[in-house]
Amino acid sequence: MICISTRGKAPAVSFREAVVAGLAPDGGLYVPETIPRLSAAWWEQQRGRPFQDLAVAIAEEMAGDEFAGGVLETTVRDALNFPIPIVELGRGLRVVELFHGPTFAFKDFGARTLARLVSQFHDGKGTITVLVATSGDTGGAVAHAFHNLAGTRVVVLYPEGQVSEVQEAQFTTLGGNVSAVAVRGTFDDCQRLAKEAFADAALHSRARLTSANSISLGRLIPQAFYHAYAALQSAEPPVISVPSGNFGNLAAGVIAMRLGAPIAGFAAPTTINDTFPRYLASGRVEPRPSVTTLANAMDVGNPSNLERLRWLFKDDVHAMRAVISSSPQPDAHVRAAIGELHERFGYVADPHTAIAYLGHTPVFLSTAHPAKFREVVEPVINRPVPLPEALAATLAQKKVVVRIAPVLGELAGLL
C-alpha cells in the first residue's frame, strides 16, 4: 500500500512508514494512493464467512505484500479476537454491536491492531511516544492496547471534566507506560495540541512521536473491516448509519465502499456540533468551538477526518452528498431515542448508539456499551444498567492525572 498525504506536499511512503509517522510531514493525513476495487465475485465469495476471516482477506488485499508470510493474518486475528453481534430489532432494523472488545467501545478495533503494527514496525532504537487526544473512548482503547508494550509510552490528552467517569478511569488507572494528561479546555484544544506537537519537527524527533488517533491510517483501516462485514449480512446493499464526531469511522466506511463492499450509502448523524452537516449543505468548512453534549465522544468542532473525506471525494461536495446524509441531533432527541429503543425493542443503548439510530437506516452501528454512560441511560429507561465486571474493577482503581493548560509549551515540557 503506497500512502500519500491529503495535502499532496509530502513524499509517498509505505504503509509501514505511514503507521510509524502517524501524521504526514506537511500536516496532512495519510491515505492509500489507490484503493483496489475488488470484484463483485470476490465479495460474494466472502459472504457468510466469520468476521475474522473477512478481516484477514481484506487486509491481505490491501497490504499483504508488506508482511512476511502469515504475519499479517496473525496480527489481525490476535487484535480482533472478540465477537461482533448483529442484533435484529425487528421490521428489517439491525444494530451492529461494536463494543465487545476489552474497553467496551468500537475504538478497540483500530487501537488493538495499531498497537500490534507499531510493535512490529518499531526499529528497537529508543522509545516511541504514542500521543493521543481523546473525547472519551479513544483514550481507554489506546491505553489498554499499548499498556506495557515494550518500546512504547502512551500520553493521553483529554478535556478535563468532559469525559464520563468510566471513560476517565479506563486510561487514568493503568500506570506503567501510560500517562493521563487533563487539559484545561475542550477536545478541540486537545486535538490542536497533538497536531502542534507533530508539526514541531524538533519535538517530534526528540519524543519520537506517533499518533493513535483516527488521523492514523493504521487505526483507520481495520475499521473498514466491520463496515464490510455488516454489509455482507444484508441481502441488498444497506445504508449504514454511523454516529460521527471526528469522522474516522465514516472515512473507514467510505474506504470499505471504495473496496467494492456492497454498501448503498451512509447516514452520519452528529451531535449539535454540526460542522459536517453544515459542510454538506453549503460546501464550506466552517469549524466552531465544540459544545458539550450527552454523546461526549462526538463533541468535535473541527473534525480531523473531514480532510480525509474531502480527499476521498476529490473535494466534490455534490459527490459526497450523493453517498452521505447528515443531521445534527440535540440532547432531547438523544434521550427520546434511548427511550424509544428500550420501549419498542427492549434494547438498551448508549447516547452515541441512540444518535446512530436517529440516522433512520436499516443498519446502524452501536459504538459503546451503555454501562459507560449509566448516568445518562438509567434515568431515561428507569432501571439500572449492569456494570461489566472489568469496568467495575477499573472504577475501583486510583486515578493518576497530570494537568496542563492548552498550550504547546506545557505539553512539550511534559513530553
C-alpha positions as CSV (number, residue, x, y, z in Angstrom):
1,M,0.0,0.0,0.0
2,I,1.6,3.2,-1.1
3,C,0.4,6.1,1.1
4,I,0.3,9.8,0.3
5,S,-0.7,12.9,2.1
6,T,-4.1,14.5,1.7
7,R,-2.3,17.8,1.2
8,G,0.0,16.4,-1.6
9,K,3.2,18.1,-0.3
10,A,4.9,15.1,1.3
11,P,6.7,12.2,-0.3
12,A,4.8,8.9,-0.9
13,V,5.7,6.3,1.8
14,S,4.9,2.7,2.5
15,F,2.1,1.6,4.8
16,R,4.8,0.7,7.4
17,E,6.2,4.3,7.3
18,A,2.8,5.9,7.4
19,V,1.9,3.9,10.5
20,V,5.0,4.9,12.4
21,A,4.8,8.5,11.3
22,G,1.1,9.0,12.2
23,L,0.8,12.4,10.6
24,A,2.3,13.3,7.2
25,P,5.2,15.9,7.4
26,D,3.1,18.5,5.5
27,G,0.4,18.3,8.2
28,G,-1.9,16.2,6.0
29,L,-3.4,12.8,6.7
30,Y,-2.1,9.7,5.1
31,V,-4.4,7.9,2.6
32,P,-3.9,5.0,0.3
33,E,-2.7,6.3,-3.1
34,T,-5.1,3.8,-4.7
35,I,-7.8,1.7,-3.2
36,P,-8.2,-1.6,-5.1
37,R,-11.8,-2.2,-6.1
38,L,-12.4,-5.9,-5.5
39,S,-14.8,-7.6,-7.8
40,A,-18.4,-8.4,-7.0
41,A,-17.5,-12.1,-7.4
42,W,-14.8,-11.6,-4.7
43,W,-17.2,-10.1,-2.3
44,E,-19.8,-12.9,-2.9
45,Q,-17.1,-15.4,-2.0
46,Q,-16.8,-13.6,1.4
47,R,-20.5,-13.8,2.2
48,G,-21.2,-16.0,5.2
49,R,-17.5,-16.1,6.3
50,P,-16.7,-15.3,10.0
51,F,-15.7,-11.7,10.7
52,Q,-12.0,-12.5,11.4
53,D,-11.7,-14.4,8.1
54,L,-13.1,-11.5,6.2
55,A,-10.8,-9.0,8.0
56,V,-7.8,-11.1,7.1
57,A,-8.9,-11.4,3.5
58,I,-9.3,-7.6,3.1
59,A,-6.1,-6.8,5.0
60,E,-4.2,-9.2,2.6
61,E,-5.7,-7.5,-0.4
62,M,-4.7,-4.0,0.8
63,A,-1.3,-4.5,2.4
64,G,-0.3,-8.2,2.3
65,D,2.9,-7.7,0.4
66,E,4.4,-5.6,3.3
67,F,4.4,-8.5,5.6
68,A,6.2,-11.8,5.7
69,G,4.1,-14.9,5.3
70,G,1.4,-15.4,8.0
71,V,2.4,-12.3,10.0
72,L,-0.5,-10.1,8.8
73,E,-3.0,-12.8,9.4
74,T,-1.7,-13.5,12.9
75,T,-1.7,-9.7,13.7
76,V,-5.3,-9.3,12.6
77,R,-6.7,-12.4,14.3
78,D,-4.9,-11.6,17.6
79,A,-6.1,-8.0,17.6
80,L,-9.7,-8.7,16.6
81,N,-10.4,-11.7,18.8
82,F,-13.8,-10.6,20.0
83,P,-17.3,-11.0,18.5
84,I,-19.5,-8.6,16.5
85,P,-23.1,-9.5,17.3
86,I,-25.7,-8.1,14.8
87,V,-28.9,-7.8,16.7
88,E,-32.2,-8.0,14.8
89,L,-34.6,-5.5,16.4
90,G,-37.5,-6.2,14.0
91,R,-39.0,-4.8,10.9
92,G,-35.7,-5.1,9.0
93,L,-33.9,-3.0,11.6
94,R,-30.5,-4.2,12.8
95,V,-27.8,-2.9,15.1
96,V,-24.2,-3.9,14.7
97,E,-22.6,-4.1,18.2
98,L,-19.0,-3.0,18.1
99,F,-18.4,-2.7,21.9
100,H,-17.4,-6.3,22.8
101,G,-13.7,-5.7,22.9
102,P,-11.7,-5.2,26.2
103,T,-12.6,-1.5,26.7
104,F,-16.3,-1.9,25.6
105,A,-16.0,0.6,22.7
106,F,-15.6,0.3,18.9
107,K,-12.2,2.0,19.2
108,D,-10.7,-1.4,20.2
109,F,-10.8,-2.5,16.6
110,G,-8.3,0.2,15.4
111,A,-6.3,0.6,18.6
112,R,-5.5,-3.1,19.1
113,T,-4.5,-3.6,15.5
114,L,-2.4,-0.4,15.5
115,A,-0.6,-1.4,18.7
116,R,0.5,-4.7,17.1
117,L,1.6,-3.0,13.9
118,V,3.7,-0.4,15.8
119,S,5.3,-3.2,17.8
120,Q,6.3,-5.0,14.6
121,F,7.4,-1.8,12.8
122,H,9.4,-0.4,15.7
123,D,13.2,-0.3,14.9
124,G,14.1,-1.1,18.6
125,K,16.0,2.2,19.0
126,G,14.7,4.1,21.9
127,T,11.1,4.6,22.9
128,I,8.2,5.6,20.7
129,T,5.7,8.1,22.2
130,V,2.1,7.4,21.2
131,L,0.4,10.8,21.6
132,V,-3.4,10.6,21.5
133,A,-6.2,13.1,22.1
134,T,-9.5,11.7,23.3
135,S,-13.0,12.9,23.7
136,G,-13.9,9.7,25.5
137,D,-13.4,6.2,24.3
138,T,-10.2,6.5,22.2
139,G,-8.1,7.1,25.3
140,G,-9.1,3.9,27.0
141,A,-8.8,1.8,23.9
142,V,-5.3,3.1,23.0
143,A,-4.1,3.0,26.6
144,H,-5.1,-0.6,27.0
145,A,-3.8,-1.7,23.6
146,F,-0.3,-0.2,24.2
147,H,-0.2,-0.8,28.0
148,N,3.3,-2.3,28.9
149,L,4.1,-2.8,25.3
150,A,7.9,-2.8,25.1
151,G,9.5,0.3,23.4
152,T,6.4,2.5,23.7
153,R,4.9,5.0,26.1
154,V,1.4,6.5,25.8
155,V,0.4,10.1,26.5
156,V,-3.4,10.6,26.6
157,L,-4.7,14.2,26.3
158,Y,-8.3,14.7,27.4
159,P,-10.6,17.6,28.2
160,E,-10.8,17.8,32.0
161,G,-14.3,17.2,33.3
162,Q,-15.7,16.4,29.9
163,V,-15.5,12.6,29.8
164,S,-17.6,10.1,31.7
165,E,-16.4,8.6,35.0
166,V,-15.9,5.2,33.5
167,Q,-14.1,6.5,30.4
168,E,-11.7,8.5,32.6
169,A,-11.0,5.6,34.8
170,Q,-10.0,3.4,31.8
171,F,-6.9,5.5,31.0
172,T,-6.1,7.2,34.3
173,T,-5.6,4.0,36.4
174,L,-3.3,1.9,34.3
175,G,0.1,3.5,35.2
176,G,3.2,1.9,33.8
177,N,3.9,3.4,30.4
178,V,0.6,5.2,30.2
179,S,0.3,8.9,31.3
180,A,-3.1,10.7,31.5
181,V,-3.0,14.4,30.9
182,A,-6.1,16.5,31.7
183,V,-6.2,19.6,29.5
184,R,-8.0,22.7,30.8
185,G,-10.1,23.1,27.7
186,T,-12.2,21.2,25.1
187,F,-11.4,18.2,23.0
188,D,-10.6,20.6,20.1
189,D,-7.9,22.0,22.3
190,C,-6.5,18.5,22.9
191,Q,-6.6,17.7,19.2
192,R,-4.9,21.0,18.3
193,L,-2.2,20.4,20.9
194,A,-1.5,16.9,19.4
195,K,-1.3,18.4,15.9
196,E,1.0,21.2,17.0
197,A,3.3,18.7,18.7
198,F,3.5,16.6,15.4
199,A,4.2,19.8,13.4
200,D,7.1,20.8,15.7
201,A,9.9,19.0,13.9
202,A,12.4,19.2,16.8
203,L,9.8,18.0,19.4
204,H,8.6,15.3,17.0
205,S,12.1,14.0,16.6
206,R,13.1,14.2,20.3
207,A,10.0,12.4,21.6
208,R,9.7,10.0,18.6
209,L,6.0,10.8,18.3
210,T,3.4,8.7,16.6
211,S,-0.4,9.0,16.6
212,A,-3.1,6.7,17.7
213,N,-6.0,9.0,16.9
214,S,-8.1,8.3,13.9
215,I,-5.7,10.5,12.0
216,S,-3.5,7.3,12.0
217,L,-4.1,5.3,8.9
218,G,-3.1,2.2,10.8
219,R,-6.0,2.7,13.1
220,L,-8.5,3.6,10.4
221,I,-8.0,0.7,8.0
222,P,-9.2,-2.0,10.5
223,Q,-12.4,-0.1,11.0
224,A,-13.3,-0.7,7.3
225,F,-13.4,-4.4,8.1
226,Y,-16.6,-4.3,10.1
227,H,-18.4,-2.0,7.7
228,A,-17.8,-4.6,5.0
229,Y,-18.9,-7.4,7.4
230,A,-22.1,-5.6,8.3
231,A,-22.9,-5.0,4.6
232,L,-22.4,-8.7,3.7
233,Q,-25.1,-9.7,6.3
234,S,-27.8,-8.0,4.2
235,A,-29.4,-9.4,1.1
236,E,-29.3,-6.0,-0.5
237,P,-26.6,-3.3,-0.1
238,P,-27.6,-1.3,3.0
239,V,-27.4,2.3,4.0
240,I,-25.4,2.3,7.3
241,S,-25.8,4.9,10.0
242,V,-22.5,5.9,11.6
243,P,-22.6,8.1,14.6
244,S,-20.0,10.7,13.8
245,G,-17.7,13.1,15.6
246,N,-14.2,13.1,14.3
247,F,-15.4,11.2,11.2
248,G,-12.7,8.4,11.3
249,N,-15.5,5.8,11.5
250,L,-17.2,7.2,8.4
251,A,-14.0,7.6,6.5
252,A,-13.3,3.9,7.1
253,G,-16.8,3.0,5.8
254,V,-16.2,5.0,2.7
255,I,-12.9,3.1,2.2
256,A,-14.8,-0.2,2.5
257,M,-17.3,1.1,-0.1
258,R,-14.4,2.0,-2.4
259,L,-13.1,-1.5,-2.0
260,G,-16.4,-2.7,-3.5
261,A,-18.2,-3.8,-0.3
262,P,-21.9,-3.9,-1.1
263,I,-22.8,-0.6,0.7
264,A,-25.5,1.7,-0.7
265,G,-24.5,4.8,1.3
266,F,-24.2,6.2,4.8
267,A,-26.1,8.4,7.3
268,A,-23.7,10.4,9.5
269,P,-25.8,11.9,12.3
270,T,-23.9,14.2,14.7
271,T,-24.5,16.0,18.0
272,I,-25.2,19.7,17.8
273,N,-21.5,20.0,16.9
274,D,-22.6,20.3,13.3
275,T,-19.6,21.2,11.2
276,F,-20.2,18.3,8.9
277,P,-23.9,18.8,8.3
278,R,-23.2,22.4,7.5
279,Y,-20.4,21.5,5.2
280,L,-22.8,19.2,3.2
281,A,-25.3,21.9,3.0
282,S,-23.0,24.8,2.0
283,G,-19.8,23.2,0.7
284,R,-17.8,25.4,3.1
285,V,-15.8,24.1,6.1
286,E,-16.6,26.4,9.0
287,P,-15.5,24.9,12.3
288,R,-16.9,26.2,15.5
289,P,-15.8,25.6,19.1
290,S,-17.2,22.3,20.4
291,V,-20.1,22.2,22.8
292,T,-20.5,19.5,25.4
293,T,-23.4,17.1,24.9
294,L,-24.6,13.7,26.2
295,A,-22.6,12.0,23.5
296,N,-19.2,13.3,24.6
297,A,-17.1,11.2,22.2
298,M,-18.8,13.0,19.3
299,D,-18.2,16.6,20.7
300,V,-15.8,17.7,18.0
301,G,-16.0,21.2,16.4
302,N,-13.2,20.7,13.9
303,P,-13.2,17.1,12.8
304,S,-9.8,15.9,11.5
305,N,-11.1,13.3,9.1
306,L,-13.2,15.7,7.2
307,E,-9.9,16.4,5.4
308,R,-9.7,12.7,4.5
309,L,-13.3,12.5,3.4
310,R,-12.8,15.5,1.1
311,W,-9.8,13.8,-0.4
312,L,-11.7,10.6,-1.0
313,F,-14.4,12.5,-2.8
314,K,-11.9,14.8,-4.7
315,D,-13.3,17.8,-2.8
316,D,-16.6,17.4,-4.6
317,V,-19.3,18.1,-2.1
318,H,-22.0,17.1,-4.6
319,A,-20.5,13.6,-5.0
320,M,-20.3,13.3,-1.2
321,R,-24.0,14.3,-0.8
322,A,-24.9,11.5,-3.2
323,V,-23.5,9.0,-0.8
324,I,-23.7,10.6,2.7
325,S,-26.5,12.4,4.6
326,S,-26.0,14.1,7.9
327,S,-28.2,15.8,10.5
328,P,-27.4,17.2,14.0
329,Q,-29.3,15.7,16.9
330,P,-29.9,17.7,20.1
331,D,-29.7,16.0,23.5
332,A,-33.5,15.9,23.8
333,H,-33.7,13.8,20.7
334,V,-31.0,11.5,22.0
335,R,-32.8,10.9,25.3
336,A,-36.0,10.2,23.3
337,A,-34.2,7.7,21.1
338,I,-32.7,5.9,24.1
339,G,-36.3,5.7,25.5
340,E,-37.8,4.6,22.2
341,L,-35.2,1.8,21.6
342,H,-35.9,0.5,25.1
343,E,-39.7,0.8,24.9
344,R,-40.1,-0.6,21.4
345,F,-37.4,-3.2,21.3
346,G,-36.2,-3.8,24.8
347,Y,-32.8,-2.6,23.7
348,V,-30.5,-0.6,26.0
349,A,-28.4,1.9,24.0
350,D,-25.8,4.5,25.0
351,P,-26.1,8.1,23.7
352,H,-23.8,7.5,20.6
353,T,-25.8,4.4,19.6
354,A,-29.0,6.4,20.0
355,I,-27.7,9.0,17.6
356,A,-26.9,6.3,15.1
357,Y,-30.5,5.0,15.4
358,L,-31.6,8.6,14.6
359,G,-30.0,8.2,11.2
360,H,-33.1,6.1,10.3
361,T,-31.4,3.5,8.2
362,P,-31.9,-0.3,8.2
363,V,-28.4,-0.9,9.8
364,F,-26.9,1.3,12.5
365,L,-23.7,1.0,14.5
366,S,-23.6,0.7,18.2
367,T,-20.2,2.1,19.3
368,A,-20.1,1.8,23.1
369,H,-21.5,-0.3,26.0
370,P,-24.4,1.6,27.7
371,A,-22.8,0.9,31.1
372,K,-20.2,3.5,30.2
373,F,-22.9,6.1,30.2
374,R,-25.1,4.9,33.1
375,E,-25.6,8.5,34.3
376,V,-27.4,9.3,31.0
377,V,-29.2,6.0,30.3
378,E,-30.6,4.9,33.6
379,P,-32.8,8.0,34.2
380,V,-34.3,7.5,30.8
381,I,-35.1,3.8,30.9
382,N,-35.8,3.9,34.7
383,R,-33.8,0.9,35.6
384,P,-30.1,0.2,36.4
385,V,-27.7,-0.8,33.7
386,P,-25.5,-3.6,34.9
387,L,-21.8,-2.7,35.0
388,P,-19.5,-5.4,33.4
389,E,-17.0,-6.8,35.9
390,A,-14.0,-5.4,34.1
391,L,-15.4,-1.8,34.3
392,A,-16.3,-2.2,37.9
393,A,-12.7,-3.2,38.7
394,T,-11.4,-0.2,36.8
395,L,-13.5,2.2,38.7
396,A,-12.1,0.8,42.0
397,Q,-8.5,1.8,41.0
398,K,-6.7,5.0,41.9
399,K,-6.5,7.7,39.2
400,V,-3.2,9.3,38.4
401,V,-3.5,12.5,36.3
402,V,-1.2,15.4,35.2
403,R,-3.0,18.7,34.5
404,I,-1.8,21.2,31.9
405,A,-3.1,24.4,30.2
406,P,-3.9,24.0,26.5
407,V,-0.6,25.4,25.3
408,L,2.2,23.5,23.4
409,G,4.9,24.7,25.8
410,E,3.4,22.8,28.7
411,L,2.8,19.7,26.6
412,A,6.4,19.8,25.2
413,G,7.8,20.1,28.7
414,L,5.9,17.0,29.8
415,L,6.9,15.0,26.7
